């Protein structure tokens, strides 16, 4: 690799890495503040919190990487333009096409990384994060289970006079629950112990020396309320107030499926998921991965503005375009998911427009010399002419005295 290519990459990688680091720091800090209370309630250490944040990185990386790469290229070429290095390289016969070659290699590498993240990294990381949140939520419920304190979980009220957490044993137990029909069951027992079941199955509470009271509400036909009392020496009931209920298998949400699984199961989606949602998610991942490849062609024209105002305007206008493009993809995915629009129109059409528009802007910047005006799609020339017109229009011309 030539010295110029290495220099261009160094100028690009600095802003790129800084933008990624800042974006991840802001996004993860916002999520960390919401997770901190939950983790502290369980008595878990900092390690669990860091694990949860680590599995959020693939999701936030997909959001931060395109914007960071766009800013990296824009700031690098803007700096070269501001310092007149592009003029010196151009006079030596090194044009924009040659200068963009190392950046395109970087774009290709980032496209591969983005595709791998969308295809495999995000689905598995999202599932593991949700599993950790599930475990932390259950652990938090266990912490709230205190002696001589009533606690209600999923319609079951539980209280114990004494709790031995290490051995999972209780004494002085009171349990009350009521189903949808109004049938109420109240159980009291002198002693009890928890038998933790394998992952995915409910735990069992073994009660000793107790009384079971059941009451049925008065029927609409006028039948009187019925109740019954049963004494027992031992009984078992399923309960999950203490212990861990296994998390569901991966794949009940289309966002937890890999890219290959989305395509293979597009006609047999999980329960509660439609074929349109599967196809919308599949095309969304492909489009967003390929979009990274065309960002340099969009960034370079916005970097070649005026040496006084070009950089700030370029960042603002470029970010507006990226936000608008992201909103267009999001809206297209939503319409495709409810079968109101084909993915090729709602998702691939904005991509094609962005790609062709970026290539055309770069072509005009690299190969066309404007004559007699700024040209139709020379972005900064149009913006600067508009700003100069607004500034000039706000000044009153002094009329000559008569």
C-alpha positions as CSV (number, residue, x, y, z in Angstrom):
1,X,0.0,0.0,0.0
2,X,1.4,3.4,-1.0
3,X,2.2,6.2,1.4
4,X,-0.7,8.3,0.2
5,X,-3.2,5.4,0.8
6,X,-1.8,4.9,4.4
7,X,-2.1,8.6,5.0
8,X,-5.7,8.7,3.8
9,X,-6.6,5.7,6.0
10,X,-5.0,7.3,9.0
11,X,-7.0,10.5,8.4
12,X,-10.2,8.4,8.2
13,X,-9.7,6.0,11.0
14,X,-9.1,8.6,13.7
15,X,-12.6,10.3,13.3
16,X,-14.2,6.9,12.6
17,X,-12.9,5.3,15.9
18,X,-13.7,8.4,17.9
19,X,-17.2,8.6,16.6
20,X,-17.9,4.9,17.3
21,X,-16.5,5.2,20.8
22,X,-18.5,8.3,21.6
23,X,-21.7,6.8,20.1
24,X,-21.3,3.5,22.1
25,X,-20.5,5.4,25.2
26,X,-23.6,7.6,25.0
27,X,-25.9,4.7,24.1
28,X,-24.6,2.3,26.6
29,X,-24.6,4.8,29.4
30,X,-28.2,5.6,28.8
31,X,-29.1,1.9,28.9
32,X,-26.8,1.3,31.9
33,X,-28.7,3.8,34.0
34,X,-31.9,1.8,33.4
35,X,-30.2,-1.6,34.2
36,X,-28.4,-0.4,37.2
37,X,-31.4,-0.4,39.6
38,X,-32.4,-3.9,38.5
39,X,-28.9,-5.4,38.9
40,X,-28.4,-3.7,42.3
41,X,-31.7,-5.2,43.6
42,X,-30.4,-8.7,43.0
43,X,-27.2,-8.1,44.9
44,X,-25.2,-9.0,41.8
45,X,-21.8,-7.4,41.1
46,X,-20.5,-5.2,38.4
47,X,-19.6,-8.3,36.3
48,X,-23.3,-9.1,35.5
49,X,-23.9,-5.5,34.4
50,X,-20.9,-5.4,32.2
51,X,-22.0,-8.7,30.6
52,X,-25.5,-7.3,29.8
53,X,-23.9,-4.1,28.3
54,X,-21.5,-6.2,26.2
55,X,-24.4,-8.1,24.6
56,X,-25.9,-4.7,23.6
57,X,-22.8,-3.7,21.7
58,X,-23.8,-5.5,18.4
59,X,-27.1,-3.8,18.4
60,X,-25.7,-0.3,19.0
61,X,-22.8,-1.0,16.7
62,X,-25.2,-1.4,13.8
63,X,-26.6,2.1,14.6
64,X,-23.2,3.8,15.2
65,X,-21.0,2.3,12.5
66,X,-22.6,3.8,9.3
67,X,-22.8,7.3,10.9
68,X,-19.2,7.0,12.2
69,X,-17.8,5.9,8.9
70,X,-19.6,8.7,7.0
71,X,-18.2,11.3,9.5
72,X,-14.7,9.7,9.3
73,X,-14.6,10.0,5.5
74,X,-16.2,13.5,5.4
75,X,-13.8,14.9,8.1
76,X,-10.8,13.3,6.5
77,X,-11.4,14.7,3.0
78,X,-12.6,18.0,4.4
79,X,-9.3,18.4,6.3
80,X,-7.4,17.6,3.1
81,X,-9.5,20.1,1.2
82,X,-9.1,22.8,3.9
83,X,-5.3,22.4,4.0
84,X,-5.1,22.5,0.2
85,X,-3.6,19.0,0.1
86,X,-6.1,17.9,-2.4
87,X,-5.0,20.8,-4.7
88,X,-1.4,19.7,-4.3
89,X,-2.2,16.0,-5.0
90,X,-4.4,17.0,-7.9
91,X,-1.6,19.0,-9.5
92,X,0.7,15.9,-9.1
93,X,-1.9,13.8,-11.1
94,X,-3.5,12.1,-8.1
95,X,-7.3,12.6,-8.4
96,X,-10.2,11.8,-6.1
97,X,-10.7,8.4,-7.7
98,X,-7.2,7.4,-6.7
99,X,-7.5,8.9,-3.2
100,X,-10.8,7.1,-2.6
101,X,-9.4,3.6,-3.4
102,X,-8.1,2.9,0.2
103,X,-11.3,4.2,1.6
104,X,-13.3,1.8,-0.6
105,X,-11.2,-1.1,0.7
106,X,-12.1,0.0,4.2
107,X,-15.8,0.3,3.2
108,X,-15.7,-3.2,1.8
109,X,-14.2,-4.5,5.1
110,X,-16.8,-2.6,7.2
111,X,-19.6,-4.0,4.9
112,X,-18.4,-7.5,5.6
113,X,-18.3,-6.8,9.4
114,X,-21.7,-5.2,9.3
115,X,-23.2,-8.1,7.3
116,X,-21.7,-10.6,9.8
117,X,-23.1,-8.6,12.7
118,X,-26.6,-8.4,11.1
119,X,-26.5,-12.1,10.1
120,X,-25.2,-13.8,13.2
121,X,-24.0,-11.4,15.9
122,X,-27.1,-9.4,16.6
123,X,-29.6,-12.3,16.8
124,X,-27.5,-14.3,19.3
125,X,-26.5,-11.2,21.3
126,X,-30.1,-10.1,21.5
127,X,-31.3,-13.5,22.7
128,X,-28.5,-13.7,25.4
129,X,-29.3,-10.2,26.6
130,X,-33.0,-11.0,27.0
131,X,-32.1,-14.2,28.8
132,X,-29.9,-12.2,31.2
133,X,-32.7,-9.7,31.8
134,X,-35.1,-12.6,32.5
135,X,-32.7,-14.1,35.0
136,X,-32.1,-10.8,36.7
137,X,-35.8,-10.1,36.9
138,X,-36.4,-13.4,38.6
139,X,-33.5,-12.9,40.9
140,X,-34.9,-9.5,41.9
141,X,-38.2,-11.1,42.7
142,X,-36.4,-13.5,45.0
143,X,-34.6,-10.7,46.8
144,X,-37.9,-9.0,47.5
145,X,-39.2,-12.2,49.1
146,X,-38.7,-11.3,52.8
147,X,-39.8,-13.0,56.0
148,X,-43.3,-12.1,57.3
149,X,-43.9,-10.1,54.1
150,X,-46.7,-10.7,51.6
151,X,-45.6,-10.9,48.0
152,X,-47.7,-11.3,44.9
153,X,-46.3,-12.8,41.7
154,X,-48.5,-13.9,38.7
155,X,-51.7,-13.9,40.8
156,X,-50.2,-15.9,43.7
157,X,-49.8,-14.3,47.1
158,X,-47.1,-15.9,49.2
159,X,-45.8,-15.3,52.8
160,X,-43.5,-17.3,55.1
161,X,-42.6,-16.7,58.7
162,X,-39.1,-18.0,58.2
163,X,-36.9,-18.3,55.1
164,X,-33.7,-20.3,54.8
165,X,-32.4,-19.2,51.3
166,X,-29.4,-21.5,51.3
167,X,-31.4,-24.7,51.9
168,X,-34.5,-23.3,50.2
169,X,-36.7,-24.2,53.2
170,X,-39.6,-22.3,54.8
171,X,-41.8,-22.4,57.8
172,X,-45.2,-20.8,58.6
173,X,-46.3,-20.7,55.0
174,X,-49.4,-19.0,53.6
175,X,-50.4,-19.2,49.9
176,X,-53.5,-17.7,48.3
177,X,-54.4,-17.8,44.6
178,X,-57.5,-17.2,42.5
179,X,-58.1,-18.3,38.9
180,X,-60.2,-16.7,36.1
181,X,-63.4,-18.4,37.2
182,X,-63.1,-16.9,40.7
183,X,-62.2,-20.1,42.4
184,X,-60.0,-19.3,45.4
185,X,-57.5,-21.6,47.0
186,X,-55.8,-20.9,50.3
187,X,-53.1,-23.1,51.8
188,X,-51.3,-22.9,55.1
189,X,-48.5,-25.2,56.1
190,X,-46.0,-25.6,59.0
191,X,-43.0,-26.4,56.8
192,X,-42.0,-26.4,53.2
193,X,-39.1,-26.8,50.8
194,X,-38.4,-25.9,47.2
195,X,-37.4,-28.4,44.6
196,X,-35.7,-26.6,41.7
197,X,-36.7,-28.1,38.4
198,X,-34.5,-28.3,35.3
199,X,-34.4,-25.3,33.0
200,X,-37.7,-24.7,31.2
201,X,-39.8,-26.4,33.8
202,X,-41.6,-24.8,36.9
203,X,-40.2,-25.5,40.3
204,X,-42.2,-27.4,42.9
205,X,-42.9,-26.4,46.5
206,X,-43.3,-29.3,48.8
207,X,-45.6,-28.5,51.8
208,X,-45.8,-30.5,55.0
209,X,-48.5,-30.6,57.7
210,X,-51.0,-28.1,56.4
211,X,-54.6,-27.2,55.5
212,X,-56.1,-26.5,52.0
213,X,-59.2,-24.4,51.7
214,X,-61.0,-24.1,48.4
215,X,-64.1,-21.9,47.7
216,X,-66.2,-21.6,44.6
217,X,-68.1,-18.4,43.9
218,X,-71.8,-18.3,43.6
219,X,-73.0,-19.3,40.2
220,X,-75.1,-17.2,37.9
221,X,-77.9,-19.9,38.1
222,X,-78.3,-19.1,41.8
223,X,-76.4,-22.0,43.1
224,X,-74.9,-21.3,46.6
225,X,-71.2,-20.7,47.1
226,X,-69.3,-24.0,47.9
227,X,-66.2,-24.5,49.9
228,X,-64.1,-27.4,51.2
229,X,-61.3,-27.9,53.7
230,X,-58.6,-30.6,53.4
231,X,-55.9,-31.4,55.8
232,X,-52.7,-32.9,54.4
233,X,-49.4,-34.3,55.7
234,X,-47.7,-33.6,52.4
235,X,-48.6,-31.9,49.1
236,X,-46.8,-30.4,46.1
237,X,-47.7,-27.3,44.1
238,X,-45.8,-25.7,41.1
239,X,-44.5,-22.3,42.0
240,X,-41.7,-19.9,40.9
241,X,-41.4,-17.4,43.7
242,X,-38.0,-18.8,44.5
243,X,-35.6,-20.6,42.1
244,X,-35.1,-20.0,38.4
245,X,-37.5,-20.7,35.6
246,X,-35.7,-21.4,32.4
247,X,-35.8,-18.8,29.6
248,X,-37.7,-19.7,26.4
249,X,-35.8,-21.2,23.4
250,X,-34.3,-18.8,20.8
251,X,-36.3,-18.0,17.8
252,X,-39.7,-16.9,19.0
253,X,-38.9,-13.4,17.7
254,X,-37.8,-12.8,14.1
255,X,-35.0,-10.5,15.4
256,X,-33.4,-13.5,17.2
257,X,-33.1,-15.5,14.0
258,X,-30.0,-15.5,11.9
259,X,-30.1,-14.4,8.3
260,X,-30.1,-18.0,7.0
261,X,-32.9,-18.9,9.4
262,X,-35.0,-16.0,8.3
263,X,-34.9,-17.2,4.7
264,X,-35.4,-20.8,5.5
265,X,-38.3,-20.2,7.8
266,X,-40.0,-17.3,5.9
267,X,-43.0,-19.5,5.1
268,X,-43.1,-21.2,8.5
269,X,-42.6,-18.3,10.9
270,X,-42.7,-18.6,14.7
271,X,-46.0,-18.2,16.5
272,X,-47.2,-14.6,16.5
273,X,-44.9,-13.7,13.6
274,X,-46.1,-13.2,10.0
275,X,-44.3,-14.0,6.7
276,X,-44.3,-10.3,6.0
277,X,-42.4,-9.6,9.2
278,X,-39.9,-12.3,8.4
279,X,-39.3,-10.9,4.9
280,X,-39.1,-7.3,6.1
281,X,-36.4,-8.2,8.7
282,X,-34.5,-10.3,6.0
283,X,-34.4,-7.5,3.5
284,X,-33.7,-4.8,6.1
285,X,-30.5,-6.5,7.2
286,X,-29.3,-6.9,3.6
287,X,-30.0,-3.3,2.7
288,X,-28.4,-1.8,5.8
289,X,-25.3,-4.0,5.3
290,X,-24.8,-2.9,1.6
291,X,-25.5,0.7,2.4
292,X,-22.1,1.0,4.1
293,X,-20.4,0.4,0.8
294,X,-21.7,3.6,-0.8
295,X,-21.2,6.0,2.1
296,X,-17.8,7.2,0.9
297,X,-19.3,8.3,-2.4
298,X,-21.8,10.4,-0.5
299,X,-19.3,11.8,2.0
300,X,-16.7,13.1,-0.4
301,X,-18.8,15.6,-2.3
302,X,-20.0,17.1,1.0
303,X,-16.4,17.5,2.1
304,X,-15.4,19.6,-0.9
305,X,-17.2,22.8,0.1
306,X,-16.0,26.2,0.8
307,X,-12.9,26.4,3.1
308,X,-14.7,28.6,5.6
309,X,-18.1,27.0,6.0
310,X,-17.9,23.7,4.1
311,X,-17.1,21.4,7.0
312,X,-19.9,22.4,9.3
313,X,-22.5,22.6,6.6
314,X,-21.3,19.2,5.2
315,X,-21.7,17.5,8.6
316,X,-25.2,19.0,9.1
317,X,-26.5,18.2,5.6
318,X,-24.9,14.8,5.6
319,X,-26.4,13.8,8.9
320,X,-29.8,15.0,7.7
321,X,-29.6,12.8,4.6
322,X,-28.5,9.8,6.7
323,X,-31.4,10.3,9.1
324,X,-33.9,10.7,6.3
325,X,-32.5,7.6,4.6
326,X,-32.8,5.6,7.9
327,X,-36.4,6.8,8.4
328,X,-37.2,5.7,4.8
329,X,-35.8,2.2,5.4
330,X,-37.7,2.0,8.7
331,X,-41.0,3.0,7.1
332,X,-40.4,0.7,4.2
333,X,-39.8,-2.2,6.6
334,X,-43.0,-1.4,8.5
335,X,-45.1,-1.3,5.4
336,X,-43.5,-4.5,4.1
337,X,-44.1,-6.3,7.4
338,X,-47.9,-5.7,7.2
339,X,-47.9,-6.6,3.4
340,X,-48.9,-3.2,2.3
341,X,-45.8,-2.7,0.2
342,X,-43.3,-4.9,-1.5
343,X,-39.8,-5.0,0.1
344,X,-38.4,-4.2,-3.3
345,X,-40.3,-0.9,-3.3
346,X,-40.2,0.0,0.4
347,X,-36.7,-1.1,1.2
348,X,-34.6,-1.7,-2.0
349,X,-35.9,1.4,-3.9
350,X,-34.6,3.9,-1.2
351,X,-31.3,2.0,-1.3
352,X,-31.0,2.2,-5.1
353,X,-31.8,6.0,-5.0
354,X,-29.2,6.6,-2.3
355,X,-26.6,4.5,-4.1
356,X,-27.1,6.1,-7.5
357,X,-27.4,9.6,-6.0
358,X,-24.1,9.1,-4.1
359,X,-22.3,7.8,-7.3
360,X,-23.6,10.7,-9.3
361,X,-22.5,13.3,-6.7
362,X,-19.0,11.8,-6.6
363,X,-18.8,11.6,-10.4
364,X,-19.5,15.3,-10.6
365,X,-17.0,16.1,-7.9
366,X,-14.2,13.9,-9.4
367,X,-14.7,14.2,-13.2
368,X,-16.8,17.3,-14.0
369,X,-15.6,20.9,-13.9
370,X,-18.6,23.3,-13.4
371,X,-18.8,25.9,-16.1
372,X,-20.9,29.1,-15.8
373,X,-22.5,28.2,-12.5
374,X,-22.6,25.7,-9.7
375,X,-24.3,23.0,-11.7
376,X,-27.5,21.1,-10.9
377,X,-26.2,18.8,-8.2
378,X,-23.1,20.4,-6.9
379,X,-24.3,20.4,-3.3
380,X,-22.0,22.9,-1.6
381,X,-22.0,25.4,-4.5
382,X,-25.7,25.6,-4.3
383,X,-25.8,25.9,-0.6
384,X,-23.1,28.6,-0.5
385,X,-24.8,30.6,-3.3
386,X,-28.0,30.4,-1.3
387,X,-26.4,31.6,1.9
388,X,-24.6,34.4,0.2
389,X,-27.9,35.5,-1.4
390,X,-29.6,35.5,2.0
391,X,-26.8,37.5,3.6
392,X,-26.7,40.0,0.7
393,X,-30.5,40.3,0.7
394,X,-30.5,41.4,4.3
395,X,-28.3,44.4,3.7
396,X,-29.8,47.7,2.4
397,X,-27.8,49.2,-0.4
398,X,-26.9,52.9,0.3
399,X,-28.5,55.1,-2.2
400,X,-26.5,58.0,-3.6
401,X,-27.5,61.4,-2.1
402,X,-29.3,63.8,-4.4
